[in-house]
Amino acid sequence: MALAGCAVPPPPQQGPAPLIHARIGRTVMVDGPKVTPLAVLEDSRCPMNARCVWAGRVRISARIDLGARSETRELTQGEPIRVADGTLELVEVQPDRRTDTTIAPRDYRFGLRFMGGV
């Protein structure tokens, strides 16, 4: 009975890092690395007003700045890449594709997440 008051509460639950939204040509800090989307390489997503066998994908070229070092990498939606002590992922892409319009590069918004190591 004397030990009942000594219980240690469990550590707080940590959820995923927040999404940071970026645009073509704009640099954002993604919980460590600075990321600048440079170009949309592929947007083969199924348009929201169509039926598709394959959901498609989005690939972008992005500059990743890590202090004194900078590199250009390709990011594919839903496929994390190793960066420094963690992973960087292109999580979401807006706006949705449609069959009746083309998305201008300036209209894209990219949701990025960095999950750091230690």
VEXBA-322839 format. One record per residue (C-alpha): residue number from 1; x, y, z negated. Coordinates in steps of 0.2 Angstrom, whole numbers. Each point is the difference from the previous one (the first is absolute). Example, Ala and Ser with C-alpha at 12.3 -4.5 7.8 and 13.67 -1.06 7.14 Angstrom:
NODE     n      c1      c2      c3
NODE     1      62     -22     -39
NODE     2       6      17       3
END
This chain:
NODE     n      c1      c2      c3
NODE     1       0       0       0
NODE     2      14      12      -4
NODE     3       6      -1      19
NODE     4     -17       5       7
NODE     5       5      19      -1
NODE     6      16      -3      10
NODE     7      -7      -5      17
NODE     8       9       8      14
NODE     9     -12       6      14
NODE    10       4      -6      17
NODE    11       9      11      12
NODE    12     -11      11      11
NODE    13      -5      -7      17
NODE    14       9       8      14
NODE    15     -10       1      17
NODE    16       8       3      17
NODE    17       9      16       3
NODE    18     -12      14       7
NODE    19      -1       2      19
NODE    20       9      15       7
NODE    21      -8       7      16
NODE    22      11       6      14
NODE    23      -2       7      17
NODE    24      11      -1      16
NODE    25      15      12      -3
NODE    26      -3       4     -18
NODE    27      11      -6     -14
NODE    28      -7      -7     -16
NODE    29       7      -7     -16
NODE    30      -6     -18      -2
NODE    31       5      -4     -18
NODE    32      19       1       4
NODE    33       4       0      18
NODE    34      -5      14      11
NODE    35     -10      -6      16
NODE    36      -3      10      16
NODE    37     -12      -9      13
NODE    38       8       4      17
NODE    39     -12      -9      12
NODE    40     -13     -13       3
NODE    41       7     -15       9
NODE    42     -15     -10       1
NODE    43     -18       1      -5
NODE    44      -9     -15       5
NODE    45     -13       0     -14
NODE    46     -17      -6       5
NODE    47     -11      15       2
NODE    48     -14       3     -13
NODE    49     -14      -1      13
NODE    50       6     -16       8
NODE    51       2     -19      -3
NODE    52      17      -7       1
NODE    53       8     -17      -2
NODE    54      16       8      -8
NODE    55       0      14     -12
NODE    56      15       8       8
NODE    57      14       9      -8
NODE    58       9      17      -2
NODE    59      19       3       2
NODE    60       8      16      -3
NODE    61      18       7       1
NODE    62       5       9     -16
NODE    63      16       8      -7
NODE    64       3      -5     -18
NODE    65      12      11     -10
NODE    66       8      -8     -16
NODE    67      11      14      -7
NODE    68      15       2      11
NODE    69      -5     -14      12
NODE    70     -13       1      14
NODE    71      -7     -14      11
NODE    72     -13      -2      13
NODE    73     -11     -16      -2
NODE    74     -15      -7       7
NODE    75     -15      -3     -12
NODE    76     -14     -12       4
NODE    77     -17       2      -9
NODE    78      -1     -13     -14
NODE    79      18      -6       2
NODE    80      11       7     -14
NODE    81      19       3       4
NODE    82      15       0     -12
NODE    83       6      18      -4
NODE    84      12       3     -14
NODE    85      -5      -9     -16
NODE    86     -18      -3       6
NODE    87     -12      -1      15
NODE    88      -9      13      10
NODE    89     -16      -4       8
NODE    90     -12       8      13
NODE    91     -16      -4      -9
NODE    92     -13       9      10
NODE    93      -3      10      16
NODE    94     -13      13       3
NODE    95     -10       4      10
NODE    96      -8     -16       5
NODE    97       1      -4      19
NODE    98     -15       3      11
NODE    99      -4      -6      17
NODE   100      -6      17       5
NODE   101      15      11      -5
NODE   102      19       0       0
NODE   103       9       5     -16
NODE   104      12      14       2
NODE   105      17      -2      -9
NODE   106      -4      15     -11
NODE   107     -16      -8      -7
NODE   108       8     -16      -7
NODE   109       1      -1     -19
NODE   110      11     -14      -7
NODE   111      -2      -7     -18
NODE   112      17      -5      -6
NODE   113       5      -9     -16
NODE   114      17      -4      -8
NODE   115       2     -13     -13
NODE   116      16       2      -9
NODE   117      11     -13      -7
NODE   118       8       4     -17
END
